[in-house]
Amino acid sequence: LTKVNHANAVFGLMLSSVLRETKLLGKYFGADYVLLMEVLLRGRFHELPEHLFMRRDHARNSRRLPRNEIAVWWDSSRKSIYKFIQSKLVTEQFLAINRASLGWYEKGLCFAQISRWVVRQVKAKGGRYKATLKQRLQLPGAQTER
């Protein structure tokens, strides 16, 4: 799932017995990825090569919303308690791995994979913050808009 860009498979056909073992689709950013992860952790997953799902792409698509609106899009009844919307996603991924019927070694591999993803995200976010700060402070080496 670390290479998944869109979680279209969440709209696919799944065994209800497997879905009953999951927490289903939560009300938070990335809940579709966590549901797919829970299904995958419970066994084989087969994707048909046919194009059976048409993704709607429009200006108010949730993936195009500003980050501060995404959490509200998922659950409009309340604002998220998480400052960074991906915090809830990562927390739920760790909980899903912990709930899975895997041995300690397999769980460790899963935890390590999610941890590597988190480190990459933090580094990328740090780089963006650093570039923004340089531009605002007009430090030597800062890129200027043309």
N, C-alpha and C positions, 0 to 999 in steps of 0.2 A: 504493500500500500504506500510505501514511501515514493513510488514513481507514478502514482495516480494523480491525474490533473482534475478530472471530473468523476464524481461518484455515480455515474449513470446506472451502474449495475444495481444500485439500491432499488431501482424501479423494475427489476427483473423478477423472474419466477423463482421462489424459494420454498423449501419445505417448511410447513407451518410448525412441525415438531422442532426444527432447528431454531426458527424465529422465537418460539416460546422459551427457549433457553437464553435468549438475549434480553437486554433492557429495552429493545426496540429503538425507535427513532426519538432521540432526546430533543429538547428545545434549546439548542445551543449551536453555535458555529461549529461545523465539522461533524455534527451528529451522524450524518450519512456515512462518513468515513469510519466512524467508530462502529456503526452497525455492520458494515461490510467486514470490518476487522473481526468482530465477534463471530460472524458467520464463517469466515475463513479459518478461524482458530478452532472451529468445531468439525472440520473435515474438508473434503474436496469441494472445489468450486469450478464449474464448467461454464465457459463463456461461448455462446453460439457465434459463429463468424458472420451471421447475417446482421444487417443494420435494421433493428426492429424498434428502436427508440429515436425519436426526433427531439433533440434539445431545443427548447425555445430560447432564442437570444434576443434580448431587447434592452433598452436603456436602463430600466429599473431592475434588471436581473440582480439577484442577491450578490453575485460575484463582482458586480460592478459598483456596488454601493461603497461609500466611504466606510472605513473600518468602524467608526463610532456608530454607524447605523446598522451594521450587520447583526449584532447581538439583539437589537430591538426587532429586527426583521424576523429572527428565529422565534422570539417570544415577546410579543408586543405588550403583554400584561405587566411586564416589569423590566427594569433595566438590569443588565448583568452586574453581578457583584465583582466580576473579574475586570481588573484594569486593562489587561491585555486579553483580547478575546481568545487567543490560542491557548491560554492557560487552562481553561475548562476542557478544551479538546485534549490536551496532553494528559491532564488528570484522568479523564475518562478512558483514554487509551491504556494508561497504567492499570486502572481498575479492571478493564476488560481482560487484559492479559492475566491479571491476578485471579479472576473468576474462571478462566479457562481450565479445562482438565488436561493440563500439560505437566510434565515433570519439571523439576527445579531448573535443570539445564536448559530446556527449551524456553521456559519463562525468562531465564537470564538472557538468552539470545534475543528474545523479543524486547525486553527492557533495554538492552544495549542498543538495539536498532533505533528505538524511539529516542533514546538519549542522544545518539549521534545526530538525529534529525533536529532535536532541540538545539544542540550546539551550533549547527549550521544556520538555523533561524536566528539565533542570538547574534552570531557573527555578522550575518547579513543586515540585521536591524541596526547593530552597532555601527556598521559601515555607513548606512544611510544617515544615522544621527550625526556621525562625525562629518560627513560631507555637508549636511545642512548647517551645522554649527560653523564650519569653516566659511561657508558662503555668507552667513549672517554676520560673522565677525570680520570678514574680508581679510582673513589670514593669508600670508604668502603661500602660494600653491593652491589656493582655492580657485575652483573653476567659476568663471563669470558667465552669465547668460549672454547670448549673442542675438 
